[in-house]
Amino acid sequence: MSRADSEQPSKRPRCDGSPRSPPHTPSAAAARSPDPKLHPDHETWDPEQVCVFLSNCGFSESGLLDRFRENKITGSLLSSLDESLLKNLGVSSLEERQKLLSCIQRLSQTHIDTMKVINDPIHGHIELHPLLIRIIDTPQFQRLRYIKQLGGSYYVFPGASHNRFEHCLGVGYLAGCLVHALHEKQPELQINERDMLCVQIAGLCHDLGHGPFSHMFDGRFIPLARPEVKWTHEEGSVKMFEHLVNSNGLRDVMKHYGLIPEEDICFIKEQIAGPLESPVKNASWPYKGRTEEKSFLYEIVANKRNGIDVDKWDYFARDCHHLGIQNNFDYKRFIKFARVCEVNKKKHICTREKEVENLYDMFHTRNCLHRRAYQHKVGNIIDTMITDAFLKADSYIEIIGAEGKKYQISTAIDDMEAFTKLTDNIFLEILYSTDPRLNAAREILKNIECRNLYKYVGETQPVGPVKIKRENYENLPKEVADAKPNNVILEAELKAEDFIVDVINMNYGMEDKNPIDHVRFYCKGNLNKAIKITKNQVSRFLPESFAEQLIRVYCKKTDKKSLFAARQHFVQWCLNKNFTKPRDGDVLAPLITPQKMEWNSHDFAQNPAHIRETSKCKTQLFKDSPV
């Protein structure tokens, strides 16, 4: 990505693809605020500060200043003043009106000069506020350049080389697009410059807490390395943002741009991770950064209510682009129709009723991305192998944190100075190390490089509503190892440590709930009345269930005899547990699948060709087995 330092004629993000006016170099490019006490962004000025500006411009008549105060002319209204309005406000002289308009024009041009432009492959040329640039240009944010967005999926999809860095830029930009669109469409919401800037910062910083290989770190490694710790990357993002602000002296910079650090830092962190403290019983509003009147602002970056947020919009577009998968969701259309309506005395972001099908498509796109890419069977096993390597290396890795204290891979999350140094580069550090203590970890990473991966055995699902609980996951490998078939002679003995059982919970983002039930819509006839649209009002083709559990089994031993045995164990385990029959079960274990009546249709089971094929397989199996 390249950054262009040239000034731009508009300070608002443009999300509709419409052309911009050509850049120009204003004559007042080097101009500064007329008074050092005034904030450089004139749109943050209150009426009293506007009067200070007028005085500095030579308009010292008390009657004129009083009229500006009485009419509550703020800095954000200055750009809308014209000659007739100035005349009504008491600027009687044409020369004085032109002088004041010239001063206002220079103010706008000065602010334009501070905007920066980044060329993003997904969203095009995007404008970012100078405070966002100050945040980007810190070690804590630059660290995201070295963390793969999709972790081990890069070893499956050659194009998936993009990092958390560019995703965060995109989310910050889209957050600005949505909040500015709401501000312009609904002035009555009283969204101010502080609100808009905080929402963009939250979007920019929402993934600061990701560890090496993204979700592999907090989803696989930390739960195994430190099972007693309930740690999420959102929690890490909050801590890293606070460390970023403090270690780079950004509180004064935030004040310079009109923010109130005590309130706004809290608001930014709440947008990322939700309420920072446990809600008080019977409290109607758990947030402290903004009042309940602005509840809708918490639905832009990480929407805890229904999952429709700018984070998804960016990774849909960005991941599909790099994976080579079609993206069917158009966020620009959602922004066009987004409005804030009141629902149960709280304000929420709503959309037009005709967009309900598009929202179902959005969640279907999410599900497809998980099935085809995020939960790819090879990508997942590579993540598992990297996790195994990190676990074996954990005790021997030293990362220097605050005050020279040493941390391991798993404990770096306790110190943000150490965590800043922990990126995907730890993979190469282990791979190229000569430390004999890292031999076991190094061997696993070498196997990944040479594509000697753990072998996929098969996939199944629980039947009915009962799912495997997380606390039982660690017992599953032993269950598979114990499921030794009686009617098949095996040449390899397998133990629990030879198996990996990967349990994947697929859903629309809200476990077994339908997220659209938590969305409200409005109609063309009444833009302010929020309505609910149930699934049966939309289509009969929509899913009946919104969650399912996939169970995949892998074997660490890769020789033919072990793999054959592993497949027999797996199919027998599926039979014992009353799981679904593996898709290739009849091929992998033809002596086991006929034992379960539900696994074989009557016609298929009684088919003479099938009986002959089963008999032939049985003969071959015993022929290949030792006497």
C-alpha positions in Angstrom: 0.0 0.0 0.0 1.2 3.5 -0.8 0.4 6.6 1.1 -0.1 9.9 -0.8 0.6 13.0 1.3 -1.2 15.3 -1.1 -4.2 17.1 0.3 -7.7 16.1 -0.7 -10.7 18.2 -1.3 -13.0 16.2 0.9 -12.6 15.1 4.5 -15.4 12.6 4.4 -14.8 9.0 3.4 -16.6 8.2 0.1 -18.1 4.7 0.0 -20.3 4.9 -3.0 -17.6 4.8 -5.7 -18.5 8.2 -7.0 -15.7 10.3 -8.5 -13.9 12.9 -6.4 -13.1 16.4 -7.4 -9.5 16.7 -8.6 -7.0 17.5 -5.8 -5.9 21.0 -5.5 -3.2 22.9 -3.6 -4.9 25.6 -1.6 -3.1 28.9 -1.2 -3.5 28.6 2.6 -1.8 25.1 2.8 0.5 26.3 5.5 -2.1 28.2 7.4 -2.7 27.4 11.1 -5.6 28.1 13.5 -5.9 31.9 14.1 -5.4 31.3 17.8 -3.2 28.7 19.5 -5.9 28.1 22.0 -8.3 27.0 19.3 -8.4 23.3 18.2 -7.0 22.9 14.7 -10.2 21.2 13.5 -12.7 24.1 13.4 -15.7 21.7 13.3 -15.1 20.9 17.0 -15.5 24.6 18.0 -18.4 25.6 20.2 -20.1 29.1 19.7 -17.7 30.7 22.2 -14.7 29.4 20.2 -16.3 30.7 17.0 -16.5 34.1 18.6 -12.7 33.9 19.5 -12.1 33.1 15.8 -14.3 36.1 14.7 -12.3 38.4 17.1 -9.0 37.2 15.6 -10.4 37.9 12.2 -11.1 41.5 13.2 -14.8 41.2 14.0 -14.8 42.6 17.5 -18.2 44.2 17.6 -20.0 42.9 20.7 -23.4 42.9 19.1 -22.3 40.7 16.2 -20.6 38.2 18.5 -23.7 38.1 20.7 -25.8 37.2 17.7 -23.4 34.4 16.8 -23.8 33.1 20.4 -27.6 33.5 20.4 -27.9 31.5 17.1 -25.5 28.9 18.4 -23.2 29.0 15.4 -20.7 26.2 16.0 -17.6 25.4 14.0 -19.4 22.7 12.0 -21.9 25.4 10.7 -19.3 27.8 9.5 -18.9 26.1 6.2 -22.6 26.5 5.5 -22.6 30.3 5.9 -23.1 32.4 2.8 -23.5 36.1 2.2 -27.2 36.3 2.9 -26.9 34.4 6.2 -24.0 36.6 7.3 -26.1 39.7 6.4 -28.9 38.4 8.7 -26.3 37.8 11.4 -25.3 41.5 11.3 -22.3 41.6 8.9 -23.7 44.5 7.0 -20.7 45.4 4.8 -20.2 43.4 1.6 -16.4 43.8 2.1 -16.6 42.4 5.6 -18.8 39.5 4.5 -16.3 38.6 1.8 -13.4 38.9 4.3 -15.1 36.5 6.7 -16.0 34.0 4.0 -12.4 34.1 2.9 -11.3 33.3 6.5 -13.7 30.4 6.7 -12.5 29.0 3.4 -8.9 29.1 4.6 -10.0 27.2 7.7 -11.5 24.4 5.6 -8.5 24.2 3.4 -6.2 24.0 6.4 -8.1 21.0 7.7 -8.1 19.3 4.2 -4.3 19.4 4.2 -4.1 17.1 7.2 -5.9 14.2 5.6 -3.9 11.3 4.3 -4.7 8.9 1.5 -3.9 5.2 1.3 -4.3 3.0 -1.8 -6.1 -0.1 -0.7 -6.7 -3.0 -3.2 -10.2 -3.6 -1.9 -11.6 -0.1 -1.2 -9.5 2.0 -3.5 -8.0 5.3 -2.4 -9.2 5.8 1.2 -8.8 8.9 3.4 -7.7 8.6 7.0 -7.7 11.2 9.7 -4.2 12.3 10.9 -4.9 10.9 14.4 -5.4 7.5 12.7 -2.1 7.9 10.9 -0.4 8.6 14.2 -1.8 5.4 15.6 -0.8 3.4 12.4 2.7 4.7 12.7 3.4 2.9 16.0 5.3 -0.4 16.7 2.1 -1.9 18.2 0.1 -1.3 15.0 2.9 -2.1 12.6 3.3 -5.4 14.3 0.1 -6.5 12.4 2.1 -6.5 9.2 3.6 -9.8 10.4 0.5 -11.7 11.4 -1.3 -13.6 8.6 -5.0 -12.9 8.4 -5.9 -16.5 7.8 -3.2 -18.3 9.6 -2.3 -21.8 8.2 -4.8 -21.2 5.3 -1.9 -19.6 3.4 -0.4 -23.1 3.0 -3.6 -24.2 1.2 -4.6 -21.0 -0.7 -1.5 -19.4 -2.3 -3.2 -16.0 -2.5 -4.0 -15.8 1.2 -0.8 -13.9 2.1 -2.6 -10.8 3.4 -2.1 -9.7 7.0 -4.1 -8.2 9.9 -2.5 -4.8 9.0 -4.5 -4.2 5.9 -7.7 -5.7 7.3 -7.6 -3.2 10.2 -7.1 -0.3 7.8 -10.1 -1.4 5.9 -12.3 -1.8 9.0 -11.3 1.7 10.2 -12.2 3.1 6.8 -15.6 1.3 6.7 -16.4 2.3 10.2 -15.9 5.9 9.1 -18.1 5.3 6.0 -21.1 4.0 8.1 -20.9 6.5 10.9 -20.6 9.5 8.5 -23.5 8.2 6.4 -25.7 8.1 9.6 -24.5 11.6 10.6 -25.4 13.1 7.2 -28.8 11.3 6.9 -29.9 11.9 10.4 -28.6 15.1 12.0 -31.0 14.6 14.9 -28.8 11.8 16.2 -26.3 14.4 17.2 -23.3 12.4 16.1 -20.4 14.7 16.6 -16.8 14.7 15.4 -15.6 13.0 18.6 -18.0 10.1 18.1 -17.0 9.6 14.4 -13.3 9.7 15.2 -13.7 7.2 18.1 -15.6 4.8 15.9 -12.9 4.9 13.3 -10.2 4.3 15.9 -12.1 1.4 17.3 -12.3 -0.1 13.8 -8.6 0.5 13.2 -7.6 -1.1 16.5 -10.1 -3.9 16.9 -7.6 -6.7 16.0 -4.4 -5.4 17.8 -4.6 -8.3 20.2 -4.2 -11.1 17.6 -1.3 -13.4 18.2 0.8 -15.5 15.7 -1.3 -17.0 12.9 -4.4 -15.1 14.1 -7.2 -17.4 15.4 -4.8 -20.3 15.7 -3.2 -18.5 18.7 -6.3 -17.7 20.8 -8.4 -20.5 19.5 -6.0 -23.5 19.7 -2.6 -22.6 21.3 -3.6 -20.6 24.4 -6.4 -23.0 25.5 -3.9 -25.9 25.5 -0.9 -24.0 26.8 -2.8 -22.2 29.6 -6.2 -23.9 30.1 -6.8 -21.9 33.3 -6.8 -18.6 31.4 -9.9 -17.5 29.5 -8.2 -15.2 27.0 -9.5 -13.8 23.8 -8.0 -11.6 21.1 -10.6 -8.9 21.9 -9.2 -8.7 25.4 -5.7 -8.5 24.0 -6.8 -5.7 21.6 -8.0 -3.7 24.6 -4.7 -4.1 26.5 -2.6 -3.5 23.4 -4.6 -0.3 22.5 -4.0 1.0 26.0 -0.3 0.1 25.7 -0.1 1.8 22.3 -1.6 5.0 23.6 0.5 5.2 26.7 3.9 4.1 25.3 3.6 6.6 22.3 2.3 9.6 24.3 -0.9 9.7 22.3 -3.2 11.1 25.1 -2.0 14.7 24.3 -2.3 14.0 20.6 -5.9 12.8 21.2 -6.6 16.0 23.1 -5.1 18.0 20.3 -7.7 16.5 17.9 -10.6 17.2 20.2 -11.0 13.9 22.1 -11.4 13.6 25.8 -9.1 10.7 26.7 -10.8 9.7 29.9 -14.2 9.1 28.2 -13.1 8.3 24.6 -10.5 5.7 25.4 -13.1 3.9 27.4 -15.6 4.2 24.5 -13.1 2.9 22.0 -12.3 -0.2 24.2 -16.0 -0.9 24.8 -16.6 -0.9 21.0 -13.9 -3.6 20.6 -14.7 -5.9 23.6 -18.1 -4.9 25.0 -18.6 -3.6 28.6 -15.3 -3.4 30.4 -16.8 -4.4 33.8 -19.4 -6.9 34.7 -22.8 -5.3 34.4 -24.5 -4.2 37.6 -27.6 -6.3 38.3 -30.8 -4.6 36.9 -28.7 -1.9 35.2 -30.3 -1.0 31.9 -27.1 0.4 30.3 -23.7 -1.4 30.9 -21.5 1.0 28.9 -19.7 4.1 30.2 -18.1 5.6 27.1 -21.4 6.9 25.7 -24.9 7.3 27.0 -27.8 5.1 26.0 -28.9 7.8 23.5 -26.0 6.7 21.3 -26.4 3.0 21.8 -26.3 2.5 18.0 -22.6 3.5 17.9 -21.8 0.2 19.5 -23.2 -1.7 16.5 -20.7 -0.5 13.9 -17.4 -2.1 14.6 -18.3 -5.3 16.6 -22.0 -5.7 16.7 -22.9 -7.9 19.7 -26.6 -7.6 18.9 -26.8 -9.4 15.5 -23.3 -9.7 14.1 -23.8 -7.2 11.2 -20.7 -5.0 11.4 -18.0 -3.5 9.3 -15.4 -6.1 10.5 -17.3 -8.7 8.6 -17.8 -6.5 5.5 -14.1 -6.0 5.2 -13.0 -9.6 5.7 -15.7 -10.8 3.3 -14.4 -8.6 0.6 -10.7 -8.9 1.4 -10.6 -12.7 2.1 -12.6 -13.5 -1.0 -10.3 -11.4 -3.1 -7.2 -13.2 -1.9 -8.8 -16.7 -1.7 -10.2 -16.5 -5.2 -13.8 -16.9 -3.9 -16.8 -14.9 -5.1 -18.2 -12.4 -2.6 -21.9 -11.9 -2.9 -22.4 -9.3 -0.3 -22.3 -5.5 -1.2 -21.7 -3.4 2.0 -22.2 -0.2 0.0 -25.9 -1.1 -0.5 -26.3 -1.7 3.3 -24.8 1.7 4.0 -27.2 3.4 1.6 -30.2 2.0 3.4 -28.9 2.1 7.0 -31.0 4.2 9.4 -31.2 4.5 13.2 -34.7 3.7 14.6 -35.9 3.3 18.1 -36.6 -0.2 19.3 -37.9 -0.7 22.9 -36.7 2.8 23.8 -33.2 2.1 22.5 -31.7 3.3 19.2 -30.5 0.6 16.8 -29.2 0.5 13.3 -31.9 -0.7 10.9 -32.2 -1.3 7.2 -35.0 -1.4 4.6 -37.4 -4.4 4.7 -36.4 -5.3 1.1 -32.9 -6.0 2.3 -33.8 -9.0 4.4 -32.9 -11.5 1.7 -29.5 -9.8 1.2 -28.8 -10.2 4.9 -29.6 -13.9 4.8 -27.2 -14.0 1.8 -24.6 -12.2 3.9 -24.7 -14.9 6.6 -24.7 -17.6 4.0 -21.6 -16.1 2.5 -20.0 -16.2 6.0 -20.9 -19.9 6.3 -19.5 -20.7 2.9 -16.2 -19.0 3.7 -15.9 -21.1 6.8 -16.7 -24.3 5.0 -14.5 -23.6 2.0 -11.6 -21.8 3.6 -11.5 -21.0 7.3 -12.3 -24.6 8.3 -10.5 -26.2 5.4 -9.4 -29.7 6.5 -5.8 -29.2 5.4 -5.6 -25.6 6.7 -6.9 -26.7 10.1 -4.4 -29.6 10.4 -1.6 -27.2 9.6 -2.8 -24.9 12.3 -2.9 -27.9 14.6 0.7 -28.9 13.7 1.9 -25.3 14.3 0.1 -25.4 17.6 1.9 -28.7 18.5 5.3 -27.1 17.6 4.6 -24.0 19.7 3.6 -26.1 22.6 6.9 -28.1 22.4 8.9 -24.9 22.0 7.0 -22.8 24.6 9.3 -23.5 27.6 12.5 -22.7 25.6 11.5 -19.4 24.0 12.5 -16.1 25.7 10.8 -12.8 24.9 11.9 -9.7 26.7 9.1 -7.6 28.1 8.8 -4.6 30.4 11.7 -4.0 32.8 13.7 -6.8 31.1 11.5 -9.5 32.4 11.5 -12.7 30.3 8.3 -14.3 28.9 7.4 -17.5 26.9 5.1 -17.7 23.9 2.2 -18.5 26.1 2.9 -15.9 28.8 3.6 -13.0 26.5 -0.1 -12.2 26.6 0.6 -11.0 30.2 2.9 -8.2 29.1 2.1 -6.0 26.1 5.7 -5.0 25.5 6.6 -8.7 25.1 3.4 -9.4 23.1 4.4 -6.6 20.7 7.4 -8.7 19.7 5.4 -11.9 19.2 4.3 -12.4 15.6 4.4 -15.1 12.9 8.1 -14.6 12.9 8.3 -17.0 15.8 7.7 -19.8 13.3 11.0 -19.0 11.5 12.8 -18.4 14.7 12.0 -22.0 15.7 12.6 -23.4 12.3 16.1 -21.9 11.9 17.2 -22.3 15.5 20.1 -24.6 16.3 19.0 -25.0 20.0 18.8 -28.8 20.6 15.9 -28.2 23.0 13.8 -27.1 20.0 14.5 -30.2 18.0 11.0 -31.7 18.4 9.3 -28.4 17.6 11.6 -27.8 14.6 10.9 -31.3 13.2 7.1 -30.5 13.1 7.7 -27.2 11.3 10.1 -29.0 8.8 7.3 -31.5 8.1 4.9 -28.6 7.3 7.5 -27.1 4.9 8.0 -30.5 3.2 4.2 -31.1 3.2 4.5 -34.2 5.5 1.3 -33.5 7.2 -0.9 -35.4 9.7 -3.3 -37.4 7.6 -7.0 -36.7 7.3 -9.1 -39.8 8.4 -12.7 -38.7 8.0 -15.5 -36.4 9.0 -18.8 -37.0 10.8 -21.5 -35.2 12.8 -23.6 -35.9 15.9 -27.2 -37.0 15.1 -29.9 -34.9 16.7 -29.7 -31.9 18.9 -27.1 -33.2 21.4 -23.6 -31.9 20.7 -20.2 -32.7 22.1 -19.4 -30.3 24.9 -16.1 -28.5 25.1 -15.1 -30.1 28.4 -15.3 -33.5 26.7 -13.0 -32.6 23.7 -9.9 -33.9 25.4 -11.4 -37.4 25.8 -12.2 -37.9 22.2 -8.8 -39.2 20.9 -9.0 -42.0 23.5 -12.5 -42.9 22.5 -11.4 -43.3 18.9 -8.4 -45.4 19.9 -10.6 -47.6 22.0 -13.1 -48.1 19.2 -11.3 -51.1 17.8 -13.4 -53.2 15.4 -13.9 -56.9 16.1 -14.4 -58.2 12.6 -11.3 -56.5 10.9 -7.7 -57.7 11.5 -5.4 -54.7 11.9 -1.7 -54.6 11.4 -1.1 -51.5 13.4 -1.7 -50.7 17.1 -2.9 -47.1 17.6 -3.1 -45.1 20.8 -4.9 -42.0 21.9 -1.8 -39.8 21.2 -1.9 -41.0 17.5 -5.3 -39.3 16.9 -6.4 -35.7 16.6 -10.1 -35.0 16.9 -11.0 -31.5 15.7 -14.5 -30.3 16.7 -15.8 -27.5 14.6 -18.9 -25.5 15.6 -20.5 -24.0 12.4 -23.2 -21.4 12.8 -24.4 -18.0 11.6 -22.5 -16.2 14.3 -24.9 -16.5 17.2 -24.6 -20.2 18.1 -28.0 -21.9 17.3 -29.9 -18.6 17.0 -31.0 -16.9 13.8 -29.2 -13.5 13.8 -31.9 -11.9 11.5 -34.3 -12.3 14.4 -32.2 -9.6 16.1 -32.3 -7.2 13.2 -35.0 -4.6 12.8 -36.2 -3.1 9.5 -38.1 0.0 8.4 -40.4 0.5 5.4 -40.6 3.2 2.8 -43.9 4.5 4.1 -42.5 5.2 7.6 -38.7 5.6 8.0 -38.8 5.8 11.7 -40.9 2.7 12.7 -38.8 -0.4 13.3 -40.4 -3.8 12.4 -39.4 -7.4 12.8 -39.4 -9.8 9.8 -39.7 -13.5 10.7 -38.1 -16.3 8.6 -41.4 -17.6 7.4 -42.2 -14.1 5.9 -39.1 -14.3 3.7 -38.8 -17.8 2.1 -39.3 -21.5 2.6 -35.8 -22.1 1.2 -34.1 -20.6 4.3 -32.3 -23.0 6.7 -34.3 -24.7 9.5 -31.2 -24.9 11.7 -28.5 -22.2 12.2 -25.8 -24.3 13.8 -24.2 -27.7 13.3 -21.1 -29.5 14.6 -18.5 -31.1 12.4 -16.1 -33.7 13.8 -12.9 -34.4 11.9 -10.3 -37.0 12.8 -6.7 -37.0 11.8 -3.9 -39.5 12.4 -0.3 -38.5 13.2 1.1 -41.7 11.8 1.3 -41.6 8.0 2.3 -45.1 7.0 -0.3 -47.2 5.1 -1.0 -49.8 7.8 -1.5 -47.1 10.4 -3.8 -45.1 8.2 -5.9 -48.2 7.3 -6.2 -49.0 11.0 -7.1 -45.4 11.8 -9.9 -45.4 9.3 -11.4 -48.6 10.7 -11.2 -47.2 14.3 -12.9 -44.0 13.1 -15.8 -45.7 11.3 -16.3 -48.0 14.3 -16.3 -45.0 16.6 -19.0 -43.3 14.5 -21.1 -46.4 14.7 -20.6 -46.7 18.5 -21.5 -43.0 19.1 -24.5 -43.0 16.7 -22.9 -40.3 14.5 -23.6 -39.9 10.8 -21.9 -42.3 8.5 -18.7 -40.9 7.0 -19.2 -40.0 3.3 -16.6 -42.5 2.2 -17.4 -45.0 5.0 -18.5 -47.8 2.5 -15.2 -47.5 0.8 -12.9 -47.2 3.8 -14.6 -49.7 6.1 -16.9 -52.0 4.0 -17.0 -54.6 6.8 -18.2 -52.1 9.4 -20.9 -50.0 7.8 -23.3 -52.8 7.0 -23.6 -53.5 10.8 -25.8 -50.4 11.2 -29.2 -50.7 9.6 -29.7 -46.9 9.3 -26.4 -46.5 7.4 -27.7 -48.7 4.5 -30.8 -48.2 2.5 -32.9 -51.4 2.0 -32.5 -51.4 -1.7 -28.7 -50.8 -1.5 -28.1 -53.4 1.2 -30.1 -56.1 -0.7 -28.5 -55.3 -4.0 -26.6 -58.5 -5.3 -23.8 -56.3 -6.7 -23.3 -54.7 -3.3 -23.2 -58.1 -1.6 -20.6 -59.4 -4.0 -18.5 -56.2 -3.6 -18.7 -56.4 0.2 -17.7 -60.1 0.1 -14.8 -59.3 -2.3 -13.6 -56.5 0.0 -13.8 -58.8 3.0 -11.8 -61.5 1.2 -9.2 -58.9 0.2 -8.9 -57.5 3.7 -8.3 -60.9 5.3 -5.9 -61.8 2.4 -3.8 -58.7 3.2 -3.9 -59.4 6.9 -1.4 -61.7 8.8 -2.6 -65.2 9.6 
